[in-house]
Amino acid sequence: MNDTFLSFGLHRPPSDPSLHLEAVSLNAVARDYGTPCFVYSKAAILAAYQEYCHAFQGFSPLICYAVKANANLAILRLLARQGAGFDIVSGGELYRVLKAGGEAQKVVFSGVGKSIKDMDEALMAGILCFNVESSAELRRLAERAQVLGVRAPISVRVNPEVDAQTHPYIATGLRSSKFGVDAATARRLYREAADSAYLRVVGIDCHIGSQITTLEPFLEATDKILELVHQLEQDGISLDHIDLGGGVGIHYQNETPPALINYALALSQRLHDFKGRLLFEPGRRIVGNAGVLLTRVEYLKDIPDRQLAIVDAGMNDLMRPSLYHAWHDIVAVEERSVTTSSLVDVVGPVCESSDILGTQRNLALEQGDLLAILSAGAYGSSMGSQYNARPKPPELLVDGDTVTLIRQRETYDDLIRHENVGD
């Protein structure tokens, strides 16, 4: 197992060589709560959050956790108690943040499709900032602020035309992206906002993509944002904050993600003249490596050229491999004392050919074995569904030797709770 995961609380103690998360046996978790299930390390989440706080402490940072990565209330509450802010993309995410004890004044609202309802709820809650992504959105926001008798705090999300060199589905900083606006349009929108009695300019926003594993794209984007900040100053528009988004990658397979302290040192050479604060919007970096998805082998099946391990978790539980061809390491919770293993495709029970969790994995397996799919803390449960009428799995938070159920396993009754058979 790669040492990266050992640092996130996943290990095999000498006294019990089965896989543990912090001080908890994953065999015991599966026995007590069944499979599939998501299991998260509290220590790993806190360590990842504190890495941001410590690295960027010289910039008076507000670390706005991207709720879309994992929106479980217990995780939101854990981060809120650390003083975190939150990056949201819907009214529902705002509701979750507030229910978990998050402060509205630390919330930034991103996303290209904010509805009137979304805007009204956020305006009345008193959020920190709307990250505006189009001319039409700016006009609607001014109209809603006028109706409600308030001023809307805004930043403009700028596309700096930087290739993040990541999967095209999660690259967001190019002119062709549906997100944000180009620099020329942004400058025009800032002038329009500055002239409005119902808008208040507070910052500038940039998010170029996700799972980026080198610093160069971030620094190139920062340089371009600072050029626009200087132009805005010439227009008489000053900013309280610069929001550099999220997107710093994690280890899934063979990546070497950048250390945040190196990011901070590079920014300090660029931002020494800026007197405001920095905002960041990490999601995956906070929770991705903190979670595993436990699943059990239902059947082993031989087909031409390879063996299949058919497990009880599927693409409805972990969408990333099917959606992005994303890699997640898969390891046996109880390693077998054999010297030979086979190349195995790990597949789920969902009736789709794309329901593949991992291909060509070197595993020695028998029916009934328990597997851990690693780095499943981000975009696992939050992207999950009930496809094939499969109840969503439980979520558990490990703190030392204590396990807390933070989401119950759904029942068949939950599947139909909001439906009506009609006549």
C-alpha positions in Angstrom: 0.0 0.0 0.0 1.3 3.5 -0.8 2.6 5.5 2.1 0.4 8.4 1.1 -2.6 6.5 2.6 -0.8 5.6 5.8 -0.6 9.4 6.5 -4.4 9.5 6.2 -5.0 7.0 9.0 -5.3 3.8 6.9 -2.9 1.1 8.1 -2.4 -2.5 9.0 -1.3 -2.8 12.7 1.2 -5.6 13.5 -1.3 -7.2 16.0 -4.0 -7.4 13.4 -2.9 -7.2 9.7 -6.4 -6.4 8.5 -6.9 -2.9 7.3 -7.8 -0.2 9.9 -8.9 3.4 9.6 -7.4 5.2 12.5 -7.9 2.7 15.4 -11.0 1.0 13.9 -10.9 -2.4 12.1 -12.7 -2.1 8.7 -13.7 -5.8 9.1 -15.6 -4.7 12.3 -17.2 -1.8 10.5 -18.5 -4.1 7.7 -19.7 -6.6 10.3 -21.6 -4.0 12.3 -22.9 -1.8 9.5 -22.9 -4.0 6.4 -21.7 -3.2 2.9 -21.5 -1.1 0.8 -20.7 1.7 3.2 -18.6 4.9 3.2 -16.1 5.3 6.1 -14.3 8.6 6.8 -11.4 9.6 9.0 -12.1 12.7 11.2 -8.3 13.1 11.8 -7.7 13.1 8.0 -10.3 15.7 7.3 -9.0 18.0 10.1 -5.4 17.6 9.0 -6.3 18.5 5.4 -8.2 21.6 6.5 -5.4 22.7 8.9 -2.8 22.3 6.1 -4.7 25.1 4.3 -4.9 27.3 7.3 -1.3 26.9 8.2 0.1 27.2 4.7 -1.7 30.4 3.9 -1.8 32.0 7.4 0.0 35.1 6.1 -2.9 36.0 3.8 -5.7 36.1 6.5 -7.3 33.2 4.5 -10.9 32.1 4.5 -11.0 28.4 3.5 -14.4 27.9 1.9 -15.0 24.2 1.8 -16.7 23.1 -1.5 -19.8 21.5 -0.2 -20.4 19.6 -3.5 -17.5 17.3 -2.7 -19.2 15.8 0.3 -22.3 17.5 1.8 -22.8 15.3 4.9 -24.0 17.4 7.8 -21.5 15.9 10.2 -18.6 16.8 8.0 -20.0 20.3 7.5 -20.4 20.8 11.2 -16.9 19.5 11.8 -15.5 22.1 9.5 -17.8 24.9 10.7 -16.5 24.3 14.2 -12.9 24.9 12.8 -14.0 28.3 11.5 -14.3 27.2 7.9 -16.3 29.0 5.2 -18.2 27.3 2.6 -18.5 27.3 -1.2 -22.0 26.4 -2.4 -23.7 26.0 -5.7 -27.4 25.7 -4.8 -30.0 26.8 -2.3 -30.0 23.3 -1.0 -26.3 23.4 -0.1 -26.9 26.7 1.7 -29.7 25.0 3.7 -27.3 22.2 4.6 -24.5 24.6 5.7 -26.9 26.6 7.9 -28.4 23.4 9.4 -24.9 22.3 10.2 -24.0 25.5 12.1 -22.1 27.2 9.3 -22.1 31.0 9.2 -23.8 32.7 6.3 -21.3 35.5 6.4 -18.6 32.9 5.4 -20.5 31.5 2.4 -19.6 32.2 -1.2 -22.2 31.2 -3.8 -20.8 29.9 -7.1 -22.6 28.2 -10.1 -23.9 29.3 -13.4 -27.6 28.7 -12.9 -28.7 30.5 -9.7 -32.5 30.7 -9.7 -34.5 33.5 -8.2 -35.3 31.3 -5.3 -31.6 30.6 -4.8 -30.7 34.3 -4.9 -33.5 35.3 -2.6 -32.6 32.7 0.0 -28.9 33.7 -0.1 -29.6 37.4 0.0 -31.9 37.1 3.0 -29.4 34.9 4.8 -26.7 37.5 4.3 -24.0 35.5 2.6 -20.4 36.8 2.1 -20.5 36.9 -1.7 -22.1 35.8 -5.0 -19.6 34.6 -7.5 -21.3 36.0 -10.6 -20.8 34.0 -13.8 -22.7 36.0 -16.6 -24.2 39.3 -17.5 -27.7 38.0 -17.2 -27.0 36.7 -13.7 -25.6 40.1 -12.6 -28.8 41.8 -13.9 -31.1 39.3 -12.1 -29.1 39.7 -8.9 -29.5 43.5 -9.0 -33.2 43.1 -9.6 -33.7 40.7 -6.7 -31.7 42.9 -4.4 -33.9 45.8 -5.3 -37.0 43.8 -4.6 -35.7 42.7 -1.2 -34.3 46.1 -0.3 -30.7 44.9 0.2 -27.4 45.3 -1.6 -25.9 42.1 -3.1 -22.2 41.5 -2.4 -20.6 40.3 -5.6 -17.4 39.1 -7.2 -17.1 38.1 -10.9 -15.8 34.6 -11.8 -13.1 35.2 -14.4 -11.8 32.6 -16.8 -8.1 33.4 -17.2 -7.7 31.1 -20.3 -5.4 28.7 -18.5 -5.2 25.0 -19.4 -5.4 23.1 -16.2 -4.2 19.9 -17.9 -6.9 17.8 -16.2 -9.9 15.8 -17.3 -11.9 17.9 -19.7 -15.1 17.4 -17.6 -13.4 19.1 -14.6 -11.5 21.8 -16.5 -13.3 25.1 -16.0 -11.0 28.0 -16.7 -11.1 28.2 -20.5 -13.0 30.6 -22.7 -15.1 27.7 -24.0 -16.2 26.7 -20.5 -19.8 27.2 -19.3 -18.4 28.8 -16.2 -17.3 32.4 -15.6 -16.5 35.1 -18.1 -13.5 36.4 -19.9 -11.4 39.3 -18.5 -12.8 41.9 -20.9 -16.4 41.0 -20.0 -15.5 40.9 -16.3 -14.2 44.4 -16.4 -17.4 45.6 -18.0 -19.5 43.8 -15.4 -17.4 45.3 -12.5 -18.1 48.8 -13.9 -21.8 48.0 -14.2 -21.9 46.7 -10.6 -20.0 49.7 -9.2 -22.7 51.9 -10.7 -25.6 50.0 -9.3 -27.3 51.0 -6.0 -28.1 47.4 -5.4 -24.8 45.7 -5.9 -21.6 45.9 -3.8 -18.3 44.8 -5.3 -16.3 42.9 -2.7 -14.0 40.5 -4.6 -12.8 38.6 -7.7 -13.1 34.9 -8.2 -11.2 32.3 -10.3 -11.5 28.5 -10.4 -9.7 26.8 -13.3 -10.6 23.2 -12.6 -10.2 20.2 -10.3 -7.6 17.5 -9.6 -4.7 19.7 -10.7 -1.3 18.3 -9.7 1.2 21.0 -10.6 1.4 24.6 -9.4 2.1 26.2 -12.8 -1.6 26.5 -13.9 -2.6 28.1 -10.5 0.3 30.6 -10.7 -0.4 31.5 -14.3 -4.1 32.1 -13.4 -3.1 34.2 -10.4 -0.9 36.4 -12.6 -3.7 37.0 -15.0 -6.2 37.7 -12.2 -3.7 40.3 -10.7 -3.5 42.0 -14.1 -7.3 42.5 -13.9 -7.2 43.6 -10.3 -4.7 46.3 -11.4 -7.0 47.4 -14.2 -10.0 47.6 -11.8 -7.9 49.8 -9.5 -7.4 52.1 -12.5 -11.2 52.1 -12.8 -11.5 53.2 -9.2 -12.8 49.7 -8.1 -11.1 48.2 -5.0 -11.5 44.6 -3.8 -11.7 43.2 -0.3 -10.7 39.7 -1.4 -9.2 37.5 -4.2 -10.8 34.1 -4.4 -8.4 31.6 -6.1 -10.8 28.7 -6.0 -9.9 25.1 -5.3 -8.7 22.3 -7.5 -5.4 21.3 -5.9 -5.3 17.6 -6.5 -4.9 14.5 -4.3 -3.2 11.1 -4.7 -5.4 8.5 -6.4 -2.8 6.4 -8.3 0.6 7.8 -9.1 0.1 11.6 -8.8 2.4 13.8 -6.7 0.1 16.7 -5.6 1.9 19.9 -4.7 2.5 20.8 -1.1 0.3 23.8 -0.1 3.2 25.5 1.6 5.0 25.7 -1.8 1.8 27.2 -3.3 1.7 29.8 -0.5 5.4 30.7 -1.0 4.8 31.2 -4.7 1.8 33.4 -4.0 3.7 35.5 -1.5 6.0 36.6 -4.3 3.0 37.8 -6.3 0.6 39.2 -3.8 2.8 41.4 -1.6 1.0 44.6 -2.8 -2.5 43.3 -2.3 -4.0 44.4 1.1 -7.1 42.2 1.1 -7.6 38.6 2.1 -7.4 35.4 0.1 -10.2 32.9 -0.3 -9.8 29.3 -1.3 -12.5 26.8 -2.3 -11.1 23.3 -1.7 -13.3 20.2 -1.6 -11.6 17.1 -2.8 -8.3 18.2 -1.1 -10.1 18.2 2.2 -12.1 15.0 2.1 -11.0 12.9 -0.9 -8.2 10.9 0.8 -10.1 10.8 4.1 -12.7 8.2 3.0 -13.0 4.6 1.7 -15.9 2.7 0.3 -16.2 -0.8 1.7 -17.6 -3.4 -0.6 -17.9 -7.2 -0.5 -17.2 -9.7 -3.3 -20.5 -11.4 -4.3 -19.2 -13.6 -7.1 -16.1 -14.4 -9.0 -16.7 -14.9 -12.7 -14.3 -16.0 -15.4 -14.8 -14.6 -18.9 -12.4 -14.6 -21.9 -9.1 -12.9 -21.1 -9.8 -11.9 -17.5 -11.6 -12.5 -14.2 -14.4 -10.4 -12.8 -15.0 -9.7 -9.1 -18.6 -8.7 -8.9 -19.1 -6.7 -5.8 -22.1 -5.2 -3.9 -21.1 -1.5 -4.6 -21.9 0.0 -7.9 -21.7 3.1 -10.1 -24.7 4.4 -8.2 -22.5 4.5 -5.1 -19.3 5.7 -6.7 -19.8 7.4 -10.1 -16.3 8.7 -10.8 -14.9 5.6 -12.5 -17.9 5.3 -14.8 -18.1 9.1 -15.4 -14.5 10.0 -15.8 -12.7 6.7 -16.1 -11.2 7.7 -12.8 -8.8 5.5 -10.9 -9.4 4.5 -7.3 -6.9 2.1 -5.7 -8.7 -1.1 -4.5 -7.2 -3.2 -1.7 -8.3 -6.3 0.2 -9.1 -5.5 3.8 -7.8 -9.0 4.8 -4.7 -9.8 2.7 -4.4 -13.4 1.7 -1.2 -15.3 2.5 -0.7 -16.4 -1.0 2.1 -15.6 -3.5 0.0 -15.6 -6.6 -2.8 -13.2 -7.6 -4.8 -12.5 -10.7 -5.6 -9.5 -12.8 -9.2 -8.7 -11.9 -11.8 -6.3 -13.1 -13.9 -5.1 -10.1 -17.4 -4.5 -11.3 -20.7 -3.7 -9.7 -24.3 -5.1 -9.9 -25.9 -2.2 -11.8 -27.4 -3.1 -15.1 -25.0 -0.9 -17.2 -21.8 -2.0 -19.0 -20.1 1.1 -17.6 -20.6 -0.2 -14.0 -16.9 -0.8 -13.5 -15.1 0.3 -10.4 -11.6 -0.8 -11.4 -9.9 -2.7 -14.2 -6.8 -5.0 -14.2 -6.2 -5.0 -10.5 -3.7 -7.4 -9.0 -5.7 -9.1 -6.3 -6.0 -12.6 -4.8 -9.7 -12.9 -4.0 -12.3 -15.4 -2.9 -16.1 -15.0 -2.8 -17.1 -13.0 0.3 -13.8 -11.1 0.6 -14.1 -7.5 1.8 -12.5 -4.7 -0.4 -11.7 -1.1 0.4 -12.0 1.4 -2.5 -9.7 4.2 -1.5 -9.8 8.0 -1.9 -13.6 7.8 -1.9 -14.3 10.7 0.4 -15.0 13.2 -2.3 -17.7 12.9 -5.0 -18.7 9.4 -3.8 -21.8 9.8 -1.6 -22.5 13.3 -2.9 -22.9 12.0 -6.5 -24.7 8.8 -5.5 -28.1 7.8 -6.7 -30.8 5.2 -6.2 -30.4 3.9 -9.7 -31.8 0.3 -10.1 -33.8 1.0 -6.9 -30.6 0.6 -4.8 -30.9 2.3 -1.4 -28.0 4.7 -0.7 -25.4 3.3 1.6 -24.6 4.5 5.1 -21.8 6.9 6.0 -19.6 6.5 9.1 -17.1 8.9 10.8 -14.2 7.4 12.6 -12.6 9.3 15.5 -9.8 7.2 17.0 -11.4 4.0 18.1 -15.0 5.5 17.9 -17.4 5.0 15.0 -20.3 7.3 14.5 -23.1 6.6 12.0 -23.6 10.0 10.2 -26.0 8.7 7.6 -28.3 5.7 7.9 -28.5 3.1 5.2 -31.7 3.8 3.2 -34.5 1.4 3.3 -36.9 0.3 0.6 -39.5 2.6 2.1 -37.0 5.5 1.6 -37.0 4.6 -2.1 -40.7 5.4 -2.5 -41.2 7.9 0.3 -42.0 10.8 -2.0 -43.9 8.9 -4.7 -47.7 8.4 -5.2 -49.1 5.4 -7.0 -52.0 7.5 -8.3 -55.1 5.7 -9.4 
